[in-house]
Amino acid sequence: MADASEYEKAMPWLQEQVARYMKALEEVRETHAGRPAPEVKAALLAAGERHSVRIPNEVAQDAAGRIADGTL
């Protein structure tokens, strides 16, 4: 088990990744709300690349469905 200092060292990187993901998510939500989920997913993955964050397939799929149906 890692000690607390290892988690503390990782936090800045993790926070930066979350901020990049949120930028990508907001960008796509603003431009693709209500569009078909596959189109939204493709846009989200592309936005992730532009913001230098890897978005796991399952996360992209879930977010795309929510953006498409207006619940996110």
C-alpha positions in Angstrom: 0.0 0.0 0.0 1.3 3.4 -0.9 1.8 6.0 1.8 0.0 9.3 1.9 3.0 11.2 0.5 2.7 9.2 -2.8 -0.9 10.3 -3.1 0.0 13.9 -2.3 2.7 13.8 -5.1 0.1 12.6 -7.6 -2.6 15.1 -6.8 -1.4 18.0 -8.9 -1.2 15.8 -12.0 -4.6 14.2 -11.3 -6.2 17.7 -10.7 -4.7 18.9 -14.0 -6.2 15.8 -15.8 -9.6 16.4 -14.3 -9.5 20.1 -15.4 -8.6 19.1 -18.9 -11.4 16.5 -19.0 -13.9 19.1 -17.7 -12.8 21.6 -20.5 -13.3 18.9 -23.1 -16.7 17.9 -21.6 -18.0 21.5 -21.4 -16.8 22.2 -25.0 -18.7 19.2 -26.3 -21.8 19.8 -24.2 -22.1 23.3 -25.5 -21.7 22.2 -29.2 -23.3 18.8 -29.3 -26.3 18.7 -26.8 -29.1 16.7 -28.3 -27.1 15.2 -31.1 -26.8 11.4 -31.5 -24.7 9.7 -28.9 -22.1 8.3 -31.4 -21.5 11.8 -32.8 -21.2 13.2 -29.3 -18.8 10.4 -28.3 -16.6 11.1 -31.4 -16.5 14.8 -30.6 -15.7 14.1 -26.9 -12.8 11.9 -27.8 -11.5 14.5 -30.3 -11.8 17.2 -27.6 -9.9 15.0 -25.2 -7.1 14.8 -27.7 -7.1 18.6 -28.2 -6.9 19.1 -24.5 -4.3 16.4 -24.0 -6.3 14.1 -21.8 -7.1 10.4 -22.5 -10.8 9.7 -22.0 -11.6 6.0 -21.4 -14.1 4.5 -23.8 -16.6 3.7 -21.1 -16.5 7.3 -19.7 -16.9 8.8 -23.2 -19.8 6.4 -23.9 -21.6 7.4 -20.7 -21.0 11.1 -21.1 -22.0 11.0 -24.8 -25.3 9.3 -23.9 -26.0 11.9 -21.2 -25.1 14.9 -23.5 -27.3 13.4 -26.2 -30.3 13.0 -24.0 -29.8 16.3 -22.2 -29.1 15.0 -18.7 -25.6 16.3 -18.5 
